[in-house]
Amino acid sequence: MNLGDLALSYVRTLVPIGVGFLVSWAALAGVNVDESQQTMLISLLTSVITGAYYVVVRWAETRWPKIGWLLGSPKVPVYNPPTEG
């Protein structure tokens, strides 16, 4: 994996996390709970939404490659097996 693919993998990992957080935060914006419960709910929803978003977009990307933009880039990083040394 070269430096460009490494940076690309970071982008395609961080974008779904950001989407998951923003959707969770927006979904709970009108909910009146104490701060510790809100933190727990945002954490839980972020995890679920991030995972679901990533899985759905990756699946859709196999059928429609341009959908990859929803992960930050339509280019998929190339992972090479490690070399022995």
Secondary structure in CASP SS format (residue, H / E / C, confidence):
PFRMAT SS
TARGET T0000
AUTHOR 0000-0000-0000
METHOD secondary structure of the structure
MODEL  1
M C 1.00
N C 1.00
L H 1.00
G H 1.00
D H 1.00
L H 1.00
A H 1.00
L H 1.00
S H 1.00
Y H 1.00
V H 1.00
R H 1.00
T H 1.00
L H 1.00
V H 1.00
P H 1.00
I H 1.00
G H 1.00
V H 1.00
G H 1.00
F H 1.00
L H 1.00
V H 1.00
S H 1.00
W H 1.00
A H 1.00
A H 1.00
L C 1.00
A C 1.00
G C 1.00
V C 1.00
N C 1.00
V C 1.00
D C 1.00
E H 1.00
S H 1.00
Q H 1.00
Q H 1.00
T H 1.00
M H 1.00
L H 1.00
I H 1.00
S H 1.00
L H 1.00
L H 1.00
T H 1.00
S H 1.00
V H 1.00
I H 1.00
T H 1.00
G H 1.00
A H 1.00
Y H 1.00
Y H 1.00
V H 1.00
V H 1.00
V H 1.00
R H 1.00
W H 1.00
A H 1.00
E H 1.00
T H 1.00
R H 1.00
W C 1.00
P H 1.00
K H 1.00
I H 1.00
G H 1.00
W H 1.00
L H 1.00
L H 1.00
G C 1.00
S C 1.00
P C 1.00
K C 1.00
V C 1.00
P C 1.00
V C 1.00
Y C 1.00
N C 1.00
P C 1.00
P C 1.00
T C 1.00
E C 1.00
G C 1.00
END
